[in-house]
Amino acid sequence: MKNTPANIEKDLSRIAGLIAEIRYAEAPESLSEKVLASIKPKKMTFFKRLLRRLKTPVSVTPLRVLPASVSALAIFALALTLFWRAPGTRIVTERINEVTDQGIKTVMLILDRSDARDVEVIGSFNNWSPEGIRMVWDEDRGLWVVVLNLRRGSYEYAFRINGKEIIADPMAFLHRDDGFGHQNSILIIGNGNGNEAKI
């Protein structure tokens, strides 16, 4: 928020505070069952099914199958060599922002600091524990990465670099003064898609 007029910065801080205080109402447990029950699958007519069946080729010869099998095997081997990483450097990034049965969302935080030797994330989600949560260096992306599983709510956090320097997340949309001369980033997790804080 550099070079932002004081009145706009004050309004943005007030809006961020109001957003952080929003309470979300839980949907009734039977809502998904009712919605799914109201969806009726489309049924194809007998003639459309017959036409689709007639258009599908059924003749298979070994000479046609062999090139396709060799090609599929070569593609699989190439993909395996390109995407395989040693277990120590592998980073689990799938299912980001997926809602689990417990109402927990998976969030990935990243930091672009190639000069750092060690990066941790500290925040209200772990009661500002001095140990922090260690981030992993992803060589392919050239970024520090951490995956957190958090419940709905508003969280403040910051990055600690090399055990000393504390900085706010430069990619976070909302920030708040911590009262000690630093800024904390604000992460809001609600009923949406998990990206409410634009991380």
N, C-alpha and C positions, 0 to 999 in steps of 0.2 A: 504494500500500500504506500510505496514511496511517492512523494509529490502529490498526495491526495489532500484536498482542502480539509481543514479541521472539521467543518460541519458535516461533510460527507462521511469522513472516517467515523465520526460520532454516531451518525445514522446507521452505518454498516455494523458497528459494534452493537448497537441497540437491536438491530434486526437479527444479528447472530445470536444474541442472548434470548430473544423471543423464540427463534427456531429451536434452540437447545431445550427450551422449557415445554415444547409441544408434547402432549401426552397422546398416545395412540390407543384407540379403542380396539379391543380384540373382536374379530368376526365370530359369529356364532359357530359352534362346532359342526352343526348340520349344514352349513352353507355350501361347502364343496360337494357334499352328497346330493343336495338339491339341484345344484348347477349341473353336475354330471348326469343326473337322472333326466333332466330336461333336454339333453342333447341326444338327438336321434340320428343314428348312422344312416347315410344314404344307401339305398338298396339299388343295385343295378338290375335292369330287366334281364330276362332270360336271353333275349337276342343280343344285347350288348355283351353279356358274358360269353356267349357263343362266338361272337365276332372277335372278341379279344383273344379267345382260345385259338381260333383259326389263324390269327395274325402272328401268334407266337410260334417261332420255328421249333421243330421237335427233332429233326434229323441230326444225329451226332455221329461224326466219323473220327477215327483216331487222328487222322492228319489235320483236322480242324482243331481238335482239343490240344494237341501237342504244342503248337506255337503259343497258344493262350496260356497254357500251364507254365511254359518256360518263361514267358514274359512276366507273369504274375510272380513267379519265384525270384526272378531278377529284381523286380521292383521291391519285393519284400526284403531281399538281402541289402539292397541299396538304402532303403529306409532304416533298416536296423543299424547299419554302419553310420548313417548320418545322425541319428537321434540317440544312440547309445552313449551314456555317460557313466563314468566310474561311480560306484555307490556313494563315495564321499562328496562328489560334486553335484549329484543329482538333486534337483529342487522340485518339490511337489507343488504344482501350480494349478492342477485341475480342480474343477468344481468351485471356482472362485465365486463368491456371493451366493452360494447355494444355501437355501433355508433347510435346516434339519428339523426333526420332530421336536427338538427342545427349543425352537425359536432362536437358534444360534446362526449367525451369518459368518461366512468366511471372507476375510478382507486381506488384501495384499498391500503392504506398504513398501515403497521403493525409494531409494536415495541415490542420486548421481554424485558420488564423491570418490572418484578413482584414486585420489591421493590418500585416502584414509587407510589405516592398517586394521582398525577394529571399529565396528559401529554397533550400538545397541539402541533399542527403542525403550523409552521409559514413559509411564503414563498412569492415568487414574485407573485403567483397567487392571493393573497389578499393584494398586495402592502406592505408586511411585517407589517401588522397591529399588534400593540402591544397586542391586545386581543387574536389573534391566533384562531385556530379552534380546539375545544376540542375533544380529542379522547375518545373512550368508552372502558372500560375494558370488554373483552369477557371472562367470567369465564370458558366456555367450552374449549377454546383454550389456555387460560392462556396468552393472548396477548392484547396489546392496539391496537385498530382498528379505522380507519376513512375512509369514502368513499367520494371521491371528484369527481365532474363533471367538467371536464376541456376541453377547446378547444385545437386544435392542436397547438403545439409550444414547446418551451423549458422553463422550470421552475426550479428555485432554491428553496430549502426548507431545513428545519431543525426541530428537535424536541426540545421543551422546557419542561423540566421535573421539576415538583414541583415549577414552576414559576421562577426557577433560572438557572439550568444547561441546556446549549444548546449543543446538539450533532447532528452530521450528521447521516443519516440513515445508519446503518451498513449493510443493505441488498442492498443498491444502488450500481450500477456499476460505476457511474461517480461521481466525487466530484470536488469542486473548492474552493480555499481560498476566504474567504469573506473580507479580508483586516483588520479584527479586531481580528485576532488570532484564528478564528474558521474555520471550513470547512462546506460548504453547499453541500447537495446532489443535483444532477441534474436529472430531470425527463424530458424526451423527448417524446412527444406524436405526432405521425405522422399518415400517412395513413395506417399503418400496423394494427396489432392486439392490439395495446395499451401497449405492453410490451417492447417497444424499450429501456427502461432504465433498464430492467431486475429486476423490483421490485417484 
